[in-house]
Amino acid sequence: MIWSKEETLSRKEIEEIQLARLKETVNRVYEKVAPYRAKMDAVGIKPEDIKSLKDLSKLPFVTKQDLRDNYPFGLFAVPKKDLVRIHASSGTTGKPTVVGYTREDLKMWTECVSRIACMGGATSNDIAQICFGYGMFTGALGLHYGLENIGATIVPSSTGNSEKQIMYMKDFGTTLLVATPSYALRLAEVAGEMGLDPKKDLNLRIGLVGSEMLTDAMRNEMHKYWGDQMLVTSNYGMSELMGPGVSGECEFLDGMHINEDFFIPEIINPETGEVLPEGEKGELVVTCIKKEGLPLIRYRTKDITRLNYAPCKCGRTFVRMENLSGRSDDMLKVRGVNVFPTQIEEVVLSFHELGPHYEIIVEREGYSDKLTVRVELLKSTDSFTELEALSKKIRNKLKVVLGLDIKVQLESPNTLQRFEGKAKRIKDLRNKD
């Protein structure tokens, strides 16, 4: 089901909306947000210089550091009295990034999430269990209101207490799961530990997963545990831009449709900032063209993807972004080689002997970097010969894919840490005492 007529507009109609909203947004932030005005003045750009969509590239970038430097409300375009909600992203260091929403912003957010929920197959008949943490994190409430808006029944179970989550799923007849891919797999494990077969004893038909990258290999793992009948779609967003709802996959699983009447995407070279030609892979930059509270212009997401403007079989005309291949700040430089964790995940999950839980450890020995992958076996074995042979096969495949010799450490089942929220796969121990 297509939720809004805007999703099927012609390219000309989309671009007309984008240009009108871009001009209005640039004028507004120049007038009302001092840091934006200073950035634009520094590069000699005035609002009246934005005459076409191509002129977007003349505007300066905004980064997460800008949000932190202007903490908490320095980039807001409305007074505090006009805000009806505040969220914040968890910061690993220092202050979090703070986002604020007007009443109109919340309506827009609900509209965007309603669209991506419908893309993923959700209907008013679904019972949707939301296993994101409710609180300052935008994911839970974003999906909550969007799904509620299309008429689904919401089970706001949040994270944790996995056995109770499974009880709810069974007793309530949950048909739609909102979770990270890693927690969705953990729930399937718990169901098995409770003597249930997730494929037969539970009614899940849809997984709306987010907050983590969803590789094809991880999607296959989801099907392995939950069954082939489950439509697993990835959706994308970040707190700074709005929350979930920036883009989402339809049933054809050929990229995530971006809500282009609210967001303008660009792909840049992450090192030079140069806008790349259509179809090339690089860093995603997003401009918010309808937000009132925090209308970010040319926000550098650090996420690596490419854009596809070709028509989609679903009938939607919005541009699609390829499922993320990594983040520019998650990329590991090991012995001169660029390594994305998703590359390792694809290899690990290609072995039927291994489970979906793994950990990447980077250490420095002398002047050289050492990379170790810890991964769980699906079944325990005491055969040293079997373990040695499997470890060798994994190492060889990793070497082919990455061009690096990587140590593989096979662990017993249920050894590695499980995560209820976003999985933390990487331990970079370099430059640490």
C-alpha positions in Angstrom: 0.0 0.0 0.0 1.2 3.5 -0.9 0.3 5.9 1.9 0.5 9.3 0.3 0.1 10.6 -3.3 3.3 12.6 -2.9 5.2 9.3 -3.1 4.2 9.0 -6.8 4.8 12.5 -8.0 6.8 13.1 -11.2 10.5 14.1 -10.9 9.6 17.6 -12.1 6.9 17.9 -9.4 9.2 16.6 -6.7 11.9 19.1 -7.7 9.5 22.0 -7.8 8.4 21.2 -4.2 12.1 20.8 -3.1 13.2 24.1 -4.6 10.3 26.1 -3.1 10.9 24.6 0.4 14.7 24.9 0.1 14.4 28.6 -0.6 12.0 29.2 2.3 14.2 27.1 4.7 17.5 28.9 3.7 15.8 32.3 4.1 14.4 31.3 7.5 17.6 29.9 9.0 19.6 32.9 7.7 17.3 35.2 9.4 16.7 33.3 12.7 19.8 31.1 13.4 23.0 33.1 14.0 25.5 30.2 13.5 24.0 29.5 10.1 24.2 33.2 9.1 27.8 33.2 10.2 28.6 30.1 8.2 26.9 31.5 5.1 28.5 34.9 5.5 31.9 33.2 5.8 31.6 31.7 2.3 29.9 34.7 0.8 26.4 33.1 0.2 23.1 34.9 0.7 19.6 33.3 0.6 18.9 35.1 -2.7 21.8 33.2 -4.3 19.8 29.9 -4.1 18.0 30.0 -7.4 18.0 26.3 -8.3 18.6 22.9 -6.7 22.1 22.9 -8.0 22.8 25.9 -5.9 22.5 23.7 -2.8 26.1 22.7 -3.2 27.1 26.4 -2.6 25.9 26.2 1.0 28.2 25.1 3.8 28.0 21.7 5.5 26.6 21.2 9.0 28.1 18.5 11.2 27.4 16.9 14.5 30.1 19.0 16.0 28.1 22.1 15.1 25.2 20.7 17.1 27.5 20.1 20.1 29.2 23.5 19.8 25.7 25.2 19.9 24.3 22.9 22.7 21.5 22.8 23.6 19.4 25.1 21.5 21.8 27.3 19.5 20.7 25.9 16.0 17.0 26.0 16.7 14.9 28.2 14.4 12.0 28.7 16.8 11.8 30.0 20.4 11.6 27.3 23.1 7.9 28.1 23.8 7.1 26.8 20.3 8.6 23.4 21.0 6.3 20.5 22.1 9.0 17.8 22.4 12.8 17.5 22.9 14.8 14.4 22.1 18.6 13.9 22.4 21.0 11.3 20.9 23.3 9.5 23.3 26.7 10.9 23.1 29.7 8.6 23.7 31.7 11.7 24.6 30.7 15.0 25.9 27.3 16.5 25.5 24.5 14.8 23.5 23.0 16.3 20.3 19.6 17.8 21.1 16.7 18.0 18.7 13.4 19.9 19.2 10.0 19.5 17.5 7.2 21.9 16.9 3.6 20.5 16.6 3.9 20.7 12.8 7.3 18.8 13.0 5.6 16.0 14.9 2.8 15.8 12.2 5.5 15.7 9.5 7.4 13.0 11.4 4.2 10.9 11.8 3.5 11.2 8.1 7.0 10.1 7.2 6.9 7.1 9.4 3.4 6.1 8.2 4.8 6.0 4.7 7.8 3.8 5.5 5.6 1.5 7.6 3.3 1.0 4.7 6.4 0.5 2.4 7.3 -2.4 4.8 3.9 -4.0 4.5 2.3 -2.7 7.7 -1.5 -2.3 7.8 -4.3 -1.4 10.2 -4.7 -5.1 11.0 -1.2 -5.5 12.5 -0.3 -5.8 16.1 3.1 -4.0 16.3 5.5 -4.7 19.2 8.0 -1.9 19.6 11.3 -3.2 21.1 13.2 0.1 20.9 13.9 1.9 24.2 11.4 4.6 25.0 12.9 7.8 26.2 15.3 10.4 24.7 16.1 8.0 21.8 13.8 8.9 18.8 13.3 5.4 17.4 10.6 4.1 19.7 8.2 7.1 19.7 8.8 7.8 16.0 7.7 4.3 15.0 5.0 4.3 17.6 3.1 7.3 16.3 3.6 6.4 12.6 2.2 2.9 13.1 -0.6 4.1 15.3 -1.4 6.6 12.6 -2.0 3.9 10.0 -4.3 2.0 12.5 -2.0 -0.7 13.8 -2.3 -1.8 17.4 0.8 -0.8 19.4 2.5 -2.9 22.1 5.0 -0.5 23.6 7.1 -3.2 25.2 10.4 -1.2 24.9 13.7 -3.2 25.4 14.8 -5.8 27.9 13.1 -8.7 29.7 13.3 -10.8 26.6 11.2 -13.7 28.0 8.3 -11.3 28.7 8.7 -10.0 25.1 8.2 -13.5 23.8 5.2 -14.0 26.1 3.6 -10.8 24.7 4.3 -12.0 21.2 2.6 -15.3 21.8 -0.3 -14.1 23.9 -1.1 -10.9 22.0 -0.5 -12.4 18.5 2.1 -9.9 17.5 2.5 -9.7 13.8 5.0 -6.9 13.4 8.3 -6.4 15.2 10.2 -3.1 15.5 13.7 -3.8 16.7 17.4 -3.7 15.8 18.4 -6.7 13.6 20.6 -8.0 16.4 17.9 -7.9 19.0 15.4 -9.5 16.7 17.8 -12.4 16.4 18.3 -12.5 20.2 14.5 -12.7 20.6 14.4 -15.7 18.3 17.1 -17.3 20.5 15.1 -16.7 23.6 12.0 -18.1 22.1 13.9 -21.3 21.3 15.2 -21.4 24.9 11.6 -21.2 26.1 10.7 -24.2 24.0 9.0 -22.3 21.2 9.6 -22.5 17.5 9.5 -18.8 16.2 8.5 -20.0 12.8 5.5 -22.0 14.0 4.5 -20.8 17.4 4.6 -17.1 16.8 2.8 -15.0 14.2 5.4 -12.5 13.1 5.0 -11.6 9.4 6.9 -8.2 9.3 10.1 -6.9 10.7 10.7 -3.1 10.6 14.3 -3.0 11.6 16.5 0.0 12.1 19.2 1.7 14.2 21.7 -0.8 12.7 22.8 -1.6 9.2 20.9 -4.4 7.6 23.1 -6.5 5.3 21.7 -9.1 3.0 23.4 -11.7 5.1 21.8 -10.4 8.3 18.4 -10.4 6.5 19.0 -14.0 5.6 19.7 -14.8 9.2 16.4 -13.2 10.2 14.6 -15.5 7.8 16.5 -18.5 9.1 15.3 -17.9 12.6 11.9 -16.3 12.0 10.9 -18.0 8.7 10.7 -17.0 5.0 7.2 -15.6 5.5 8.6 -12.6 7.4 9.1 -9.5 5.3 12.2 -7.8 6.8 12.7 -4.2 5.7 15.3 -1.7 6.7 14.4 1.9 7.5 16.7 4.8 8.0 16.8 8.0 10.0 18.8 9.7 12.7 17.8 11.9 15.6 19.5 15.0 14.1 17.4 14.8 10.9 14.1 13.8 12.6 14.4 10.2 13.8 13.2 7.2 11.8 11.2 7.9 8.7 13.8 9.6 6.4 13.7 6.5 4.2 12.6 2.9 4.1 12.5 -0.2 1.9 9.4 -1.4 0.1 8.6 -5.0 -0.5 10.9 -5.2 -3.5 14.0 -4.7 -1.3 15.8 -2.6 -3.8 16.9 0.4 -1.7 15.2 2.7 0.7 12.8 5.3 -0.7 13.7 8.8 0.7 10.8 11.1 1.6 12.0 13.7 -0.9 9.3 16.3 -0.3 10.9 16.7 3.2 14.5 15.8 2.6 17.0 16.5 -0.2 19.9 13.9 -0.4 23.3 14.4 -1.8 26.3 12.1 -2.1 29.7 13.6 -1.5 33.3 12.5 -1.4 33.9 12.2 2.4 37.4 13.5 2.1 37.0 16.4 -0.3 33.3 17.4 0.2 32.8 17.3 -3.6 29.3 16.3 -4.8 29.6 13.0 -6.7 27.7 12.1 -9.9 24.5 10.1 -9.7 25.1 6.4 -8.9 28.5 6.8 -7.2 29.1 5.7 -3.7 30.0 8.2 -1.0 28.8 10.0 2.2 25.2 10.8 2.5 24.4 14.5 3.1 20.8 15.5 3.9 19.0 18.8 3.9 15.7 19.2 5.9 13.3 21.4 3.9 10.2 21.3 6.0 11.3 21.2 9.6 10.5 24.1 11.8 12.4 23.4 15.1 15.8 22.2 13.8 16.0 22.6 10.0 19.5 21.2 9.2 21.0 22.2 5.9 23.6 19.9 4.2 24.0 17.7 7.3 26.9 15.3 7.0 25.6 11.9 8.2 28.9 10.0 7.8 26.8 7.1 6.3 28.1 5.5 3.1 25.6 4.8 0.4 24.6 5.7 -3.2 21.4 7.0 -4.8 19.3 5.4 -7.5 16.7 7.6 -9.3 15.4 4.8 -11.6 11.7 3.9 -11.2 10.8 1.3 -8.6 8.4 -1.6 -9.3 6.3 -0.5 -6.3 5.2 2.6 -8.2 6.9 5.1 -5.9 9.0 7.7 -7.6 11.1 8.9 -4.7 14.9 8.3 -5.0 16.2 5.2 -3.3 19.3 5.1 -1.2 21.2 1.8 -1.2 21.3 0.0 2.2 24.3 1.4 4.1 27.7 -0.2 3.5 29.1 1.4 6.6 29.9 4.8 8.2 33.0 6.8 7.3 33.8 7.0 11.1 33.3 3.3 11.5 35.7 2.4 8.8 38.8 0.7 10.2 42.2 1.4 8.7 44.2 -1.8 9.3 47.7 -2.1 7.9 46.8 0.4 5.2 43.5 -1.3 4.2 40.1 0.2 4.6 37.8 -2.3 6.4 34.1 -1.9 6.9 32.5 -4.1 9.6 29.7 -5.1 7.2 32.3 -6.8 5.0 33.3 -9.0 7.9 29.6 -9.7 8.7 28.9 -10.9 5.2 31.7 -13.4 5.4 30.8 -14.6 8.9 27.2 -15.1 8.1 28.0 -17.1 4.9 29.1 -20.1 7.1 26.3 -22.3 8.3 28.4 -23.5 11.2 28.4 -20.0 12.7 25.8 -18.0 14.6 25.0 -14.3 13.9 26.9 -12.9 16.9 30.4 -11.7 16.4 33.0 -9.2 17.7 35.8 -7.3 15.9 38.9 -6.5 18.0 41.7 -4.2 16.7 44.9 -4.1 18.5 48.4 -2.7 17.9 51.4 -4.9 18.4 54.6 -2.8 18.0 54.1 -0.8 14.8 51.6 -3.2 13.2 47.8 -3.5 13.6 46.2 -6.8 14.4 42.6 -7.6 13.7 40.7 -10.5 15.4 37.2 -11.7 14.8 35.5 -13.6 17.6 32.5 -15.5 16.4 30.1 -18.0 18.0 29.6 -21.6 16.8 26.1 -22.7 16.3 26.9 -26.0 17.9 29.7 -27.0 20.3 32.3 -29.5 19.2 35.3 -31.0 20.9 37.0 -31.9 17.6 40.1 -29.8 17.3 40.5 -30.9 13.7 37.0 -29.6 12.8 37.6 -26.3 14.5 41.0 -25.8 12.9 39.6 -26.6 9.4 36.6 -24.2 9.9 38.9 -21.4 11.2 41.1 -21.8 8.2 38.2 -21.6 5.8 36.9 -18.4 7.5 40.4 -16.8 7.4 40.9 -17.6 3.8 37.5 -16.1 2.8 38.2 -13.0 4.9 41.6 -12.7 3.2 40.0 -12.9 -0.3 37.4 -10.2 0.6 39.6 -7.8 2.6 43.1 -8.6 1.4 44.2 -9.0 5.1 45.2 -12.0 7.2 42.8 -11.9 10.1 42.9 -14.0 13.3 39.6 -16.0 13.8 38.6 -17.0 17.3 35.8 -19.5 17.5 33.7 -19.3 20.6 31.2 -21.7 22.2 27.5 -21.0 21.7 26.0 -18.2 23.9 29.4 -16.8 24.8 29.4 -13.3 23.2 27.5 -10.4 24.6 23.9 -9.8 23.4 22.5 -6.4 22.9 18.9 -5.1 23.4 19.6 -1.9 21.5 22.2 -1.1 18.9 24.9 -3.8 18.8 28.5 -2.7 19.6 30.6 -5.0 17.4 33.9 -3.2 17.4 36.6 -2.9 20.1 39.4 -0.7 18.9 42.1 -1.1 21.5 44.7 0.9 19.6 46.2 3.9 21.3 44.8 2.8 24.7 46.9 2.4 27.8 
